[in-house]
């Protein structure tokens, strides 16, 4: 065999050897793979299939309550025909800070400007149709429903949708039976051919801070939404002061809750763990148009009293009044100087209090011999009395005790007259500054024409305040007129200097001031302890 033939023979041998090796490897791999697959199939056969268990209650009671009261909670849709948009109001505490200005009017903050979900779908400024959403709850099987006044007060058409009604339909037409702006409560009615499901009203006085509550309503248009929380506080007031600094919401003392309530919850019930309504969801404090865990509900006891009057023959709430206004939250220094009680700020001209001889600066201490606790106590007692009845008031004037009998008038008529007597601030005080280093303010003489306009003998005008000073800290403001210091009249610069001359560290200082641009031009008291 030649050399070339021998080389070709060796190549063939090597090739056959390589092919044989590959074949052995493939066969071995196939056997091993078959064994692995067989083992996997054998293990999976031992797995137990999952099954859905029978439904069980977790036992917290929330589901039971939601199921019980849910059918009585309704969704309210309103429509307003095109009209000129009204200027929105803001709700704050009167000092202008941003955080407090975020507590705005219920329409603007809790229920405004959220298309399809807020209580008030604002129009585009072109006078288009306005739509709004809210909640309510049935309290009478004949179709009587309680909700918030601000949900329905601007509505031309009102539709109510029950939990059993079709989502595709607008709802059942409703009519307004009566409203009360002071408590933001309204009663509406739908026609019912068969008895409707109802919810019971509880006693809100029995509700305690820390109790579990559920808020039910239609936030953002999502009907039958339930959220849980606790009662965070009671008797909470959201001040809406006038320019004179007096709180105007005398009948709004809320239950505070951290149950999540959002735009659209307005008018829905806040229920306790027995399923009874302890409040009607009315407002939230928010900086984001959503829940931040601070919500407010009007107490059920107030709701019941208002409801009973609204379904009466006159369909309105009548409250008694004696025709005075007073300042809430009197500083302790002022109370020690003038006496404990309610200090009269303004007296309505021609009203019952004026006819009985009461004057600004009088300190009312008792009603029919019962010592009053504070201004709320006074208002609640007087408001509950029928117009035409009489009451005996005990009061202090210049530190001397006196009493008088006052006839009760109709509050709505008296305060309509009182709020109409506005004052303007077109006059400016003439500049004749004097420095008061002890207090941290500068004052000037009050012009005679402004004193005559306000009906006072004289005073001094606050023209400047030192930031962080005593006067600044207690709340004196530029433009206010000081007419009295520690019960001593201030009629001019000399009397002002005499009144502050003897003041020293640790003394209580109480100022009686007037605000020229106040709608009522009434008295206001500020004070504190001199550092």
C-alpha positions as CSV (number, residue, x, y, z in Angstrom):
1,X,0.0,0.0,0.0
2,X,1.3,3.3,-1.0
3,X,1.8,6.2,1.5
4,X,-1.2,8.1,0.2
5,X,-3.5,5.1,0.6
6,X,-2.3,4.6,4.2
7,X,-3.1,8.3,5.1
8,X,-6.6,8.0,3.7
9,X,-7.2,4.8,5.6
10,X,-6.2,6.4,8.9
11,X,-8.6,9.4,8.2
12,X,-11.5,7.0,7.7
13,X,-10.6,5.2,10.9
14,X,-10.5,8.5,12.9
15,X,-13.7,9.6,11.4
16,X,-15.5,6.4,12.3
17,X,-14.1,6.6,15.9
18,X,-15.4,10.2,16.3
19,X,-18.8,9.2,15.0
20,X,-19.0,6.3,17.3
21,X,-18.1,8.5,20.3
22,X,-20.8,11.0,19.5
23,X,-23.4,8.3,19.1
24,X,-22.6,6.8,22.5
25,X,-22.9,10.3,24.0
26,X,-26.3,11.0,22.4
27,X,-27.7,7.6,23.5
28,X,-26.4,8.2,27.1
29,X,-28.0,11.7,27.2
30,X,-31.3,10.4,26.0
31,X,-31.4,7.8,28.7
32,X,-30.5,10.2,31.5
33,X,-33.1,12.7,30.3
34,X,-35.7,10.1,30.2
35,X,-34.9,9.1,33.8
36,X,-35.1,12.8,35.0
37,X,-38.5,13.4,33.2
38,X,-39.8,10.3,34.8
39,X,-38.8,11.4,38.2
40,X,-40.4,14.8,37.8
41,X,-43.7,13.3,36.7
42,X,-43.6,11.0,39.7
43,X,-43.1,13.9,42.2
44,X,-45.9,16.2,40.7
45,X,-48.5,13.5,41.2
46,X,-48.2,14.0,45.0
47,X,-49.4,17.7,44.9
48,X,-52.9,18.5,46.3
49,X,-55.0,20.9,44.2
50,X,-56.1,24.1,45.9
51,X,-59.7,24.7,46.8
52,X,-61.7,27.9,47.6
53,X,-63.0,27.6,51.2
54,X,-66.5,28.3,52.4
55,X,-67.1,32.1,53.1
56,X,-66.6,33.0,56.8
57,X,-67.1,36.2,58.8
58,X,-64.0,37.7,60.4
59,X,-66.1,38.8,63.3
60,X,-65.2,42.6,63.5
61,X,-68.8,43.6,63.1
62,X,-68.2,46.1,60.3
63,X,-69.6,43.9,57.5
64,X,-72.8,43.3,59.5
65,X,-73.3,47.0,60.1
66,X,-72.6,47.9,56.5
67,X,-75.1,45.3,55.3
68,X,-77.7,46.5,57.8
69,X,-77.6,50.2,57.1
70,X,-76.4,50.2,53.4
71,X,-79.8,50.0,51.8
72,X,-80.9,53.2,53.5
73,X,-77.9,55.2,52.2
74,X,-78.6,57.0,48.9
75,X,-76.7,58.8,46.2
76,X,-77.8,62.3,45.4
77,X,-77.3,63.9,42.0
78,X,-78.2,67.6,41.4
79,X,-78.4,69.8,38.3
80,X,-78.3,73.6,38.2
81,X,-79.4,75.5,35.2
82,X,-77.0,78.0,33.7
83,X,-76.6,81.1,35.8
84,X,-73.9,83.6,36.6
85,X,-71.3,81.9,38.8
86,X,-71.2,83.2,42.4
87,X,-68.1,84.4,44.0
88,X,-66.7,81.6,46.2
89,X,-66.2,82.1,49.9
90,X,-63.3,81.0,51.9
91,X,-63.4,79.6,55.4
92,X,-60.5,80.4,57.7
93,X,-59.9,81.5,61.3
94,X,-59.4,85.1,60.4
95,X,-55.7,85.6,60.8
96,X,-54.8,85.0,57.2
97,X,-52.2,82.1,57.7
98,X,-52.0,79.6,54.8
99,X,-52.6,76.6,56.9
100,X,-55.8,78.0,58.4
101,X,-57.0,79.3,55.1
102,X,-56.9,75.7,53.8
103,X,-59.9,75.1,56.1
104,X,-62.2,76.7,53.5
105,X,-65.9,76.8,52.9
106,X,-67.5,73.4,52.6
107,X,-68.4,74.0,48.9
108,X,-64.8,74.9,47.9
109,X,-62.7,72.5,49.8
110,X,-64.6,69.4,50.8
111,X,-66.9,69.2,47.8
112,X,-65.6,71.3,45.0
113,X,-64.2,71.2,41.6
114,X,-63.9,67.4,40.9
115,X,-65.7,66.5,37.8
116,X,-67.7,63.4,38.2
117,X,-66.9,62.9,41.9
118,X,-67.0,66.1,43.9
119,X,-70.0,67.6,45.5
120,X,-69.9,70.6,43.2
121,X,-68.8,70.2,39.6
122,X,-67.8,73.7,38.7
123,X,-68.7,75.0,35.3
124,X,-66.2,76.4,32.9
125,X,-67.2,80.0,33.5
126,X,-69.4,80.1,30.3
127,X,-72.6,79.6,32.2
128,X,-72.9,75.9,31.5
129,X,-75.1,73.4,33.4
130,X,-73.7,72.5,36.8
131,X,-73.9,69.0,38.2
132,X,-73.1,67.9,41.7
133,X,-72.9,64.7,43.7
134,X,-73.6,64.0,47.4
135,X,-75.0,61.4,49.8
136,X,-78.0,61.1,52.1
137,X,-79.9,58.6,54.2
138,X,-83.5,57.6,54.5
139,X,-85.1,58.2,57.9
140,X,-88.7,57.7,57.1
141,X,-90.1,54.8,55.0
142,X,-92.4,57.3,53.2
143,X,-89.3,58.7,51.4
144,X,-87.9,61.4,53.7
145,X,-84.1,61.8,53.4
146,X,-81.6,63.8,55.4
147,X,-78.6,65.4,53.7
148,X,-76.5,68.5,53.8
149,X,-78.0,71.9,52.8
150,X,-75.0,72.7,50.5
151,X,-75.7,69.6,48.5
152,X,-79.1,70.8,47.3
153,X,-79.3,74.6,47.9
154,X,-78.2,75.6,44.4
155,X,-80.0,72.7,42.6
156,X,-82.8,73.1,40.1
157,X,-83.2,69.4,39.8
158,X,-82.5,66.7,42.4
159,X,-82.3,63.0,41.8
160,X,-81.9,60.2,44.4
161,X,-80.6,56.8,43.6
162,X,-81.1,53.9,46.0
163,X,-78.7,51.0,46.3
164,X,-81.1,48.8,44.4
165,X,-81.6,51.3,41.5
166,X,-79.9,50.8,38.1
167,X,-76.6,52.5,37.6
168,X,-77.7,53.5,34.1
169,X,-80.6,55.6,35.3
170,X,-80.4,59.1,36.7
171,X,-82.4,58.3,39.8
172,X,-85.7,59.3,41.4
173,X,-86.8,62.9,41.4
174,X,-86.8,64.6,44.8
175,X,-88.1,67.8,46.2
176,X,-86.8,70.0,49.1
177,X,-88.9,69.9,52.2
178,X,-86.8,72.4,54.2
179,X,-83.2,73.6,54.8
180,X,-81.2,75.1,57.6
181,X,-78.0,77.0,56.7
182,X,-76.9,77.5,60.3
183,X,-76.4,73.7,60.7
184,X,-76.0,72.9,57.0
185,X,-78.9,70.4,57.1
186,X,-81.6,69.7,54.5
187,X,-84.6,67.4,54.3
188,X,-85.7,66.1,50.8
189,X,-88.3,63.6,49.8
190,X,-88.9,61.1,47.0
191,X,-92.2,59.4,46.2
192,X,-92.4,55.8,47.4
193,X,-95.0,53.3,46.3
194,X,-93.7,50.8,48.9
195,X,-92.0,51.4,52.2
196,X,-88.4,52.2,51.8
197,X,-85.5,50.9,54.0
198,X,-84.6,53.3,56.8
199,X,-81.7,54.0,59.2
200,X,-82.2,54.8,62.9
201,X,-80.8,57.9,64.6
202,X,-78.7,57.5,67.7
203,X,-77.9,59.7,70.7
204,X,-74.7,61.5,69.9
205,X,-74.2,62.5,73.5
206,X,-73.4,58.9,74.2
207,X,-70.7,58.7,71.6
208,X,-67.2,58.8,73.2
209,X,-63.8,59.7,71.9
210,X,-62.2,56.5,70.7
211,X,-65.4,54.7,69.7
212,X,-65.4,52.9,66.3
213,X,-67.5,54.5,63.6
214,X,-68.2,53.9,59.9
215,X,-68.7,56.6,57.2
216,X,-70.9,55.5,54.4
217,X,-71.6,57.5,51.2
218,X,-70.6,58.1,47.6
219,X,-67.0,59.5,47.5
220,X,-66.0,60.5,44.0
221,X,-69.4,59.0,42.8
222,X,-68.5,55.5,44.1
223,X,-71.8,54.6,45.7
224,X,-72.1,52.5,48.9
225,X,-68.5,53.1,49.9
226,X,-67.7,52.2,53.6
227,X,-64.7,53.5,55.5
228,X,-63.9,52.9,59.2
229,X,-62.3,55.0,61.9
230,X,-62.8,56.3,65.4
231,X,-64.3,59.4,66.9
232,X,-61.2,61.7,67.4
233,X,-62.9,64.6,69.3
234,X,-66.3,66.1,70.1
235,X,-67.6,69.6,70.2
236,X,-65.1,70.7,67.5
237,X,-65.8,74.1,66.0
238,X,-64.7,75.4,62.6
239,X,-64.6,79.1,63.1
240,X,-65.8,81.4,60.3
241,X,-65.3,84.8,62.0
242,X,-66.6,88.0,60.6
243,X,-64.3,90.9,60.0
244,X,-64.9,91.9,63.6
245,X,-63.5,88.5,64.7
246,X,-66.8,87.1,66.1
247,X,-67.5,83.4,65.3
248,X,-70.6,83.2,63.1
249,X,-71.2,79.4,63.3
250,X,-72.8,79.3,66.7
251,X,-74.8,76.1,66.0
252,X,-72.0,74.1,64.4
253,X,-70.2,71.9,67.0
254,X,-68.9,68.8,65.1
255,X,-67.9,65.3,65.9
256,X,-64.3,64.8,64.6
257,X,-63.4,61.5,63.0
258,X,-60.5,59.9,61.2
259,X,-62.8,57.7,59.1
260,X,-61.8,58.4,55.5
261,X,-64.4,60.8,53.9
262,X,-63.9,62.5,50.6
263,X,-65.7,64.6,48.0
264,X,-69.1,63.0,47.6
265,X,-69.5,61.8,51.2
266,X,-71.3,65.0,52.0
267,X,-74.7,64.2,53.7
268,X,-73.9,60.6,54.3
269,X,-74.2,59.0,57.8
270,X,-71.6,58.4,60.4
271,X,-72.8,55.3,62.2
272,X,-71.7,53.6,65.5
273,X,-71.2,49.9,66.2
274,X,-74.9,49.5,66.8
275,X,-75.7,50.8,63.3
276,X,-77.2,54.0,64.6
277,X,-76.4,57.4,63.1
278,X,-74.3,59.5,65.4
279,X,-73.6,62.3,62.8
280,X,-74.0,63.5,59.3
281,X,-70.7,63.8,57.4
282,X,-70.2,67.5,56.5
283,X,-66.6,68.6,56.1
284,X,-63.0,67.7,56.1
285,X,-59.7,69.6,56.8
286,X,-57.5,69.1,53.7
287,X,-54.7,70.6,51.7
288,X,-55.0,68.1,48.8
289,X,-58.8,67.8,48.2
290,X,-58.8,64.4,49.7
291,X,-59.0,62.8,53.2
292,X,-56.2,63.5,55.6
293,X,-57.8,61.8,58.6
294,X,-59.6,64.9,59.9
295,X,-63.3,64.8,59.1
296,X,-66.3,66.5,60.7
297,X,-69.9,65.3,61.2
298,X,-72.8,67.3,62.6
299,X,-74.0,65.4,65.8
300,X,-77.2,63.3,65.5
301,X,-78.9,65.2,68.3
302,X,-78.7,68.4,66.4
303,X,-79.9,66.7,63.2
304,X,-83.0,65.3,65.0
305,X,-84.0,68.7,66.4
306,X,-83.5,70.4,63.0
307,X,-85.3,67.6,61.2
308,X,-88.3,67.8,63.4
309,X,-88.7,71.5,62.7
310,X,-88.1,71.2,59.0
311,X,-90.9,68.6,58.6
312,X,-93.3,70.8,60.6
313,X,-96.0,73.0,59.1
314,X,-93.7,75.9,58.4
315,X,-90.8,73.8,57.1
316,X,-88.2,76.1,58.7
317,X,-86.1,76.3,61.8
318,X,-87.0,79.1,64.3
319,X,-84.5,80.1,66.9
320,X,-84.7,82.6,69.7
321,X,-82.4,85.6,70.1
322,X,-82.0,88.6,72.3
323,X,-80.1,90.6,69.7
324,X,-76.5,90.6,70.9
325,X,-73.1,89.4,69.6
326,X,-70.2,88.4,71.7
327,X,-66.6,87.3,71.3
328,X,-65.7,83.7,71.7
329,X,-62.5,82.5,73.4
330,X,-62.0,85.4,75.7
331,X,-58.4,85.5,77.0
332,X,-58.0,84.6,80.6
333,X,-56.5,88.0,81.4
334,X,-59.7,89.7,80.0
335,X,-61.9,87.3,82.1
336,X,-60.0,88.1,85.3
337,X,-60.3,91.8,84.6
338,X,-64.0,92.0,83.5
339,X,-65.4,88.9,85.2
340,X,-66.4,85.4,84.2
341,X,-69.4,85.3,81.8
342,X,-70.3,86.4,78.3
343,X,-69.0,89.9,77.4
344,X,-71.5,91.7,75.1
345,X,-69.8,93.0,72.0
346,X,-72.7,94.5,70.1
347,X,-76.3,95.2,70.8
348,X,-78.7,95.2,67.9
349,X,-80.4,98.5,67.5
350,X,-84.0,98.3,68.4
351,X,-83.6,94.6,69.4
352,X,-84.8,92.9,72.6
353,X,-81.5,93.4,74.4
354,X,-81.4,97.1,73.7
355,X,-85.0,97.5,74.8
356,X,-84.1,95.7,78.1
357,X,-81.2,98.1,78.7
358,X,-78.2,95.9,77.9
359,X,-75.1,97.6,76.6
360,X,-71.8,96.6,75.0
361,X,-69.4,95.7,77.8
362,X,-72.0,94.1,80.0
363,X,-71.0,90.7,81.3
364,X,-73.9,88.2,81.2
365,X,-73.5,85.7,84.0
366,X,-76.9,83.9,84.4
367,X,-80.2,82.9,82.7
368,X,-83.2,82.6,84.9
369,X,-80.9,82.2,87.9
370,X,-78.8,79.5,86.3
371,X,-75.1,80.4,85.9
372,X,-74.0,80.0,82.3
373,X,-70.8,78.3,81.4
374,X,-69.8,80.2,78.2
375,X,-71.2,81.8,75.1
376,X,-72.3,78.4,73.6
377,X,-74.3,77.8,76.7
378,X,-76.0,81.2,76.4
379,X,-76.7,80.7,72.7
380,X,-78.1,77.2,73.0
381,X,-80.4,78.2,75.9
382,X,-81.8,81.3,74.2
383,X,-82.1,79.7,70.7
384,X,-84.2,76.9,72.2
385,X,-86.8,79.4,73.5
386,X,-89.8,80.5,71.4
387,X,-90.0,84.1,70.1
388,X,-92.3,86.1,72.3
389,X,-91.3,84.4,75.6
390,X,-89.2,86.2,78.2
391,X,-86.0,85.4,80.1
392,X,-84.3,87.0,83.1
393,X,-80.6,87.8,82.7
394,X,-78.1,88.5,85.4
395,X,-75.1,90.6,84.4
396,X,-72.3,92.8,85.6
397,X,-71.8,96.4,84.5
398,X,-68.7,98.2,85.7
399,X,-68.3,95.4,88.2
400,X,-71.7,95.8,89.7
401,X,-74.4,93.1,89.6
402,X,-77.7,93.8,87.9
403,X,-80.5,92.0,86.2
404,X,-83.1,92.6,83.5
405,X,-86.0,90.8,81.8
406,X,-85.6,90.4,78.0
407,X,-88.1,89.3,75.4
408,X,-87.0,86.6,73.0
409,X,-87.0,87.6,69.3
410,X,-86.7,85.7,66.1
411,X,-83.0,85.2,65.5
412,X,-83.2,85.2,61.7
413,X,-84.9,88.6,61.6
414,X,-82.7,90.2,64.3
415,X,-79.4,89.2,62.7
416,X,-80.6,90.1,59.2
417,X,-81.0,93.6,60.5
418,X,-77.7,93.5,62.5
419,X,-75.6,92.3,59.5
420,X,-77.0,94.9,57.3
421,X,-75.6,97.8,59.3
422,X,-72.2,97.8,57.8
423,X,-69.4,100.3,58.3
424,X,-66.7,101.3,55.9
425,X,-63.1,102.3,56.5
426,X,-62.9,105.3,54.2
427,X,-61.6,107.5,57.0
428,X,-58.0,107.3,58.0
429,X,-56.6,108.4,61.3
430,X,-54.4,111.6,61.3
431,X,-50.8,110.9,62.1
432,X,-49.7,111.9,65.6
433,X,-47.7,108.9,66.7
434,X,-46.6,108.1,70.2
435,X,-44.4,105.2,71.1
436,X,-45.4,102.6,73.7
437,X,-42.3,100.6,74.3
438,X,-43.9,98.4,77.0
439,X,-46.5,97.1,74.6
440,X,-44.7,97.2,71.3
441,X,-47.1,99.3,69.4
442,X,-47.5,102.8,68.1
443,X,-50.8,104.7,68.2
444,X,-52.2,107.9,66.9
445,X,-55.1,110.2,67.8
446,X,-58.6,109.2,66.5
447,X,-60.1,111.8,64.1
448,X,-63.3,113.4,65.5
449,X,-65.3,112.6,62.3
450,X,-64.4,108.8,62.6
451,X,-65.3,108.8,66.3
452,X,-68.7,110.4,65.5
453,X,-69.3,107.9,62.7
454,X,-68.6,105.0,65.0
455,X,-70.7,106.5,67.9
456,X,-67.8,106.5,70.4
457,X,-66.4,109.3,72.6
458,X,-62.9,108.9,71.3
459,X,-59.9,106.5,71.4
460,X,-56.5,105.9,69.8
461,X,-55.7,104.1,66.5
462,X,-53.1,101.4,66.3
463,X,-50.8,102.6,63.5
464,X,-47.9,100.2,63.9
465,X,-46.9,97.0,65.7
466,X,-43.5,95.6,66.5
467,X,-43.2,92.0,65.3
468,X,-43.0,89.6,68.2
469,X,-44.0,92.2,70.8
470,X,-46.7,91.8,73.4
471,X,-49.2,93.7,71.4
472,X,-48.4,91.5,68.3
473,X,-48.7,88.3,70.2
474,X,-52.1,89.0,71.8
475,X,-53.6,89.8,68.4
476,X,-53.9,93.6,68.2
477,X,-54.1,94.8,64.6
478,X,-53.3,97.9,62.7
479,X,-56.3,100.1,62.2
480,X,-58.0,98.9,65.4
481,X,-59.2,101.6,67.8
482,X,-58.4,101.2,71.4
483,X,-61.2,102.6,73.5
484,X,-60.4,101.0,76.9
485,X,-57.5,99.5,78.8
486,X,-58.2,97.5,82.0
487,X,-61.6,99.0,82.2
488,X,-60.2,102.6,82.0
489,X,-61.6,104.7,79.2
490,X,-59.2,105.8,76.5
491,X,-60.5,108.8,74.7
492,X,-57.3,110.5,73.5
493,X,-53.5,110.3,73.7
494,X,-53.2,111.5,77.2
495,X,-55.7,109.0,78.6
496,X,-53.9,106.2,76.7
497,X,-50.5,107.2,78.2
498,X,-52.1,107.4,81.7
499,X,-53.6,103.9,81.3
500,X,-50.3,102.2,80.4
501,X,-48.0,104.3,82.6
502,X,-48.4,102.1,85.7
503,X,-48.2,98.7,83.9
504,X,-45.4,96.4,84.9
505,X,-44.3,92.8,84.2
506,X,-46.8,90.2,85.3
507,X,-49.8,92.5,85.0
508,X,-52.9,91.4,83.2
509,X,-53.7,93.8,80.3
510,X,-57.1,93.8,78.7
511,X,-57.9,96.0,75.7
512,X,-61.4,96.9,74.4
513,X,-61.0,97.7,70.7
514,X,-63.3,98.7,67.8
515,X,-62.7,97.7,64.2
516,X,-63.8,100.5,61.8
517,X,-64.4,98.1,58.8
518,X,-66.3,95.6,60.8
519,X,-69.8,94.9,59.4
520,X,-71.2,95.5,62.9
521,X,-68.6,97.9,64.2
522,X,-68.8,96.0,67.5
523,X,-66.6,95.7,70.5
524,X,-63.7,93.2,70.6
525,X,-61.6,92.2,73.6
526,X,-57.9,91.2,73.5
527,X,-55.6,90.7,76.3
528,X,-52.7,88.9,78.0
529,X,-50.2,88.9,80.8
530,X,-47.4,91.4,80.3
531,X,-44.1,89.6,80.1
